[in-house]
């Protein structure tokens, strides 16, 4: 950054209640309490009064949470093509199943982009390198890469202007926050106006 090869990121925390605070039985509605009581929590039949955020993040795939995160990205994320299209974006998911879940929710909510605009790119998908090559091209889809570990480091894509984390990370120290921030002539004017958007969903 000192030598102007990197552009500092701009972090935007997007607090999502369940992700950050967990769940408490006492705060649920009567209907939600019935659903809670009906869950087979463990073999002993004990029912917890709370679910901590970390436990929630491990097993809860909440459609509303992901939908809100994607909506925030599509409305608040840095745009390109005179503001007509979301700029290159990397979404960091917790695991492959979570990445696929995010991709499925995107296709559901944005059917006109279905199948190409947002793609899962990790070690479990076929032709991952081909997808990375396409993602590296500013004019080609996918424009959103949903990854678990494959795009963490060693990927040089200066056109990336949005990073989305679905987990708690210390942005000021995290190497991922530097990914895609290298300055280029093509990206310079855009980042001068907007910087790089780092959206934290937790």
C-alpha positions as CSV (number, residue, x, y, z in Angstrom):
1,X,0.0,0.0,0.0
2,X,2.9,2.4,0.8
3,X,4.2,2.0,-2.7
4,X,0.7,2.3,-4.2
5,X,0.6,-1.2,-5.6
6,X,-2.2,-2.1,-3.2
7,X,-5.4,-0.3,-2.4
8,X,-6.6,-0.4,1.2
9,X,-9.8,-2.4,1.7
10,X,-12.9,-0.9,3.2
11,X,-14.6,-3.2,5.7
12,X,-18.4,-3.2,6.1
13,X,-19.7,-5.3,8.9
14,X,-23.2,-6.7,8.2
15,X,-24.4,-8.1,11.5
16,X,-26.9,-10.8,11.1
17,X,-28.6,-11.5,14.5
18,X,-28.6,-15.3,14.5
19,X,-25.1,-15.6,13.2
20,X,-23.7,-13.2,15.8
21,X,-25.8,-13.8,18.9
22,X,-26.9,-17.4,18.5
23,X,-30.4,-18.5,19.5
24,X,-32.2,-18.4,22.8
25,X,-35.3,-20.4,23.6
26,X,-36.8,-17.6,25.7
27,X,-36.7,-15.2,22.8
28,X,-38.6,-17.4,20.4
29,X,-42.2,-17.1,19.4
30,X,-44.7,-19.7,20.6
31,X,-44.6,-21.4,17.2
32,X,-40.8,-21.3,17.1
33,X,-40.7,-22.9,20.6
34,X,-42.9,-25.7,19.3
35,X,-40.5,-26.4,16.5
36,X,-37.5,-26.1,19.0
37,X,-39.2,-28.7,21.3
38,X,-39.8,-31.0,18.4
39,X,-36.1,-31.2,17.4
40,X,-34.2,-34.4,18.4
41,X,-31.2,-32.5,19.9
42,X,-29.3,-35.6,21.2
43,X,-29.8,-39.2,22.1
44,X,-30.5,-38.4,25.8
45,X,-33.5,-36.3,24.8
46,X,-32.2,-33.2,26.5
47,X,-33.3,-29.8,25.0
48,X,-30.9,-26.9,25.2
49,X,-32.0,-23.4,26.2
50,X,-29.5,-21.7,23.9
51,X,-27.5,-22.4,20.8
52,X,-24.2,-20.5,20.7
53,X,-23.1,-18.7,17.5
54,X,-20.2,-21.0,16.7
55,X,-22.5,-24.1,17.0
56,X,-25.1,-22.3,14.8
57,X,-22.5,-21.5,12.2
58,X,-21.5,-25.1,12.0
59,X,-24.9,-26.6,11.2
60,X,-27.5,-24.0,10.5
61,X,-27.9,-23.2,6.8
62,X,-30.5,-20.4,7.1
63,X,-32.0,-19.3,3.8
64,X,-33.0,-15.9,5.2
65,X,-29.5,-15.2,6.4
66,X,-27.9,-16.1,3.1
67,X,-30.6,-14.3,1.1
68,X,-30.0,-11.1,3.1
69,X,-26.3,-11.3,2.7
70,X,-26.6,-11.8,-1.1
71,X,-29.1,-8.9,-1.3
72,X,-26.6,-6.7,0.6
73,X,-23.8,-7.7,-1.8
74,X,-25.9,-7.0,-4.9
75,X,-27.1,-3.6,-3.7
76,X,-24.0,-2.4,-1.8
77,X,-21.2,-4.1,-3.6
78,X,-18.8,-2.2,-5.9
79,X,-20.2,-2.1,-9.4
80,X,-18.5,-2.0,-12.8
81,X,-19.7,-1.4,-16.4
82,X,-21.0,2.1,-15.5
83,X,-22.8,0.6,-12.5
84,X,-24.7,-2.0,-14.5
85,X,-22.9,-5.1,-13.1
86,X,-21.5,-6.2,-9.8
87,X,-17.7,-6.2,-9.9
88,X,-15.6,-9.3,-9.5
89,X,-16.4,-10.8,-6.1
90,X,-15.0,-13.6,-4.0
91,X,-17.3,-15.2,-1.4
92,X,-15.6,-17.2,1.3
93,X,-17.8,-20.0,2.6
94,X,-17.3,-22.4,5.5
95,X,-17.2,-25.6,3.5
96,X,-18.2,-27.1,0.1
97,X,-21.8,-27.8,1.2
98,X,-22.1,-24.2,2.5
99,X,-20.6,-22.8,-0.8
100,X,-23.1,-24.9,-2.9
101,X,-26.0,-23.7,-0.6
102,X,-25.0,-20.1,-1.2
103,X,-24.8,-20.7,-5.0
104,X,-28.2,-22.3,-4.9
105,X,-29.8,-19.4,-3.0
106,X,-28.2,-17.0,-5.5
107,X,-29.7,-18.8,-8.5
108,X,-33.1,-18.9,-6.7
109,X,-33.1,-15.2,-6.0
110,X,-31.5,-14.0,-9.2
111,X,-32.8,-16.5,-11.9
112,X,-31.8,-14.2,-14.7
113,X,-28.1,-14.9,-13.6
114,X,-28.7,-18.6,-12.9
115,X,-25.9,-21.0,-13.6
116,X,-23.2,-18.6,-14.7
117,X,-22.9,-15.4,-12.7
118,X,-22.1,-17.1,-9.4
119,X,-20.2,-20.3,-9.3
120,X,-18.6,-22.5,-6.7
121,X,-14.9,-22.8,-7.2
122,X,-13.1,-25.2,-4.9
123,X,-11.2,-28.5,-5.0
124,X,-14.4,-30.5,-5.2
125,X,-15.7,-29.1,-8.5
126,X,-14.7,-30.2,-12.0
127,X,-12.7,-27.9,-14.2
128,X,-11.9,-25.6,-11.3
129,X,-8.9,-24.1,-13.1
130,X,-11.0,-23.3,-16.2
131,X,-13.5,-21.5,-13.9
132,X,-10.6,-19.6,-12.3
133,X,-9.5,-18.6,-15.8
134,X,-12.9,-17.3,-16.7
135,X,-13.2,-15.5,-13.3
136,X,-9.9,-13.8,-14.0
137,X,-11.3,-12.3,-17.3
138,X,-13.2,-9.0,-16.4
139,X,-15.7,-9.5,-19.2
140,X,-16.6,-13.2,-18.6
141,X,-18.7,-15.0,-16.1
142,X,-18.5,-16.0,-13.3
143,X,-18.5,-12.6,-11.7
144,X,-19.0,-14.1,-8.2
145,X,-16.6,-16.9,-7.1
146,X,-17.8,-18.9,-4.1
147,X,-14.9,-20.7,-2.5
148,X,-13.8,-22.4,0.6
149,X,-10.0,-22.6,0.4
150,X,-8.9,-22.5,-3.3
151,X,-8.9,-18.7,-3.7
152,X,-7.5,-17.9,-0.3
153,X,-3.9,-17.2,-1.5
154,X,-1.8,-17.3,-4.6
155,X,-4.6,-16.0,-6.9
156,X,-3.7,-12.7,-8.7
157,X,-7.0,-11.1,-9.9
158,X,-6.6,-7.3,-9.6
159,X,-10.2,-6.8,-10.8
160,X,-11.7,-8.3,-7.6
161,X,-13.4,-5.4,-5.8
162,X,-15.7,-7.2,-3.4
163,X,-14.8,-9.8,-0.7
164,X,-17.5,-11.5,1.3
165,X,-16.7,-13.4,4.5
166,X,-19.3,-15.7,6.1
167,X,-17.2,-16.1,9.2
168,X,-15.5,-13.9,11.8
169,X,-12.1,-12.7,10.6
170,X,-9.7,-10.0,11.8
171,X,-9.6,-8.0,8.6
172,X,-6.7,-5.8,9.5
173,X,-4.4,-8.9,9.9
174,X,-6.0,-11.3,7.4
175,X,-4.0,-12.0,4.3
176,X,-7.3,-12.7,2.5
177,X,-8.2,-9.0,2.7
178,X,-5.2,-8.2,0.5
179,X,-6.3,-10.7,-2.2
180,X,-7.3,-8.8,-5.3
181,X,-6.3,-5.3,-4.1
182,X,-3.4,-4.9,-6.4
183,X,-3.7,-1.7,-8.4
184,X,-4.0,-1.7,-12.2
185,X,-4.8,1.0,-14.8
186,X,-8.2,-0.7,-15.5
187,X,-9.1,-0.8,-11.8
188,X,-7.5,2.4,-10.6
189,X,-10.3,4.9,-11.3
190,X,-12.9,2.5,-9.9
191,X,-11.0,1.9,-6.6
192,X,-10.2,5.6,-6.3
193,X,-13.9,6.1,-6.0
194,X,-15.0,3.0,-4.1
195,X,-12.0,1.2,-2.7
196,X,-12.4,-2.5,-2.2
197,X,-15.5,-3.6,-0.4
198,X,-15.0,-6.2,2.3
199,X,-18.4,-7.5,3.6
200,X,-18.5,-9.4,6.8
201,X,-21.6,-11.5,7.4
202,X,-21.6,-13.0,10.9
